[in-house]
Amino acid sequence: MQFLQDVKGSEIALHYLRTKDGKEIDFAIAKKDSLISCIEVKLSDEGISPHLRYFKEKIPDILALQLVHNARHDHIVNGVSLMRAGHWLAQLDA
């Protein structure tokens, strides 16, 4: 995030998202003060996080992504992408 801000001038920020009733997401990415992505990280649970599903339903335009270290394959369930963490991280570029 810092690289994107400093070098590319992107107005992007990394947050943690939690509701008053305890629903939480590990990472929330905002661009120009608008939420664009919610990312949940799991070690081996391949079921879609109910909290991630909740935020995707409330904000349908966001990218909802669950990264799972021990996932066998990537798939999409009701607009929520479940991806192998290592595969997704290897595709990142600065």
N, C-alpha and C positions, 0 to 999 in steps of 0.2 A: 504494500500500500504506500509506504513512504517513497519508494522508487517512483511509482506512478505519479505521486504528488509532486516530488522534487524535479524529476527529469522530464516527465511528459506533461506536467501541469494539469493533471486530472483532478477534478474535485471529487475525490472518492474517499470514503471513510469506512473503517471496520468497527463494528459494534457487537454487543451481546444483546439479545432480545429476550425479554421476560414480561409476561402479563402479571397483573395483580393477583391472579389466582394460581400462579406458579408454572404456567406453560412457558417453556424456554427453548431457545435455539442457540447452538454454540456460536455461530457466526452470522452476522447480518451485515451485508454490504450495501452502502448507500452512495449514490452518485448525485451530486447537486441537491442534497437533502431529501432525495427520494429513495426509498428502499427498492433495490433491484434484485437482490439475491438473499436467500436464507440457506445456510448450510449446516447440516447436522452430521456429526462424526461418530461412528460406532466401530467397535472392534470386530464383532462377528454377527450382530443381529441383522438379518436380512429382511425383517418386517419393517415396513415404513413407519417411522416415528409418528405417533398420534399428534405430537406437538407440531411437527413439520407439516403434517396434513392440515391441521387447524389453521396455521398461518397461510398456507397456499389457498385454502378456501376463503379466508378473509381478504387476501390480497392476490387475486388470480393472476395478475400480470408479472409477478416475481418469478425468478428462477428458483425452484425449490429442489435442492440437491442433498441427498444423503450419501455420504462417503463411508464405505465399509471396508475395513482392512482385509477381512477374510471372506469377502463375497466371491461366489463362484462365477457370476456373470452380471452384466449390466442390464437393467431393464427400467421401464417407466410404468408407474401405477398412478392413475388418476392425475396426471400432470406432474408427479413427483419423480425425479430421476434418482435411481439407486445405482451408484457406480463403485467399482473397485477403486479404493483410495489411491493405491500406487499407480494405477493406470491414469487416473485423473491428474494426479500431481506431476507425473512425467510429462504431461502435455502442456503444463503451464509455461508461460514465457513472461519475461519482465516487461 
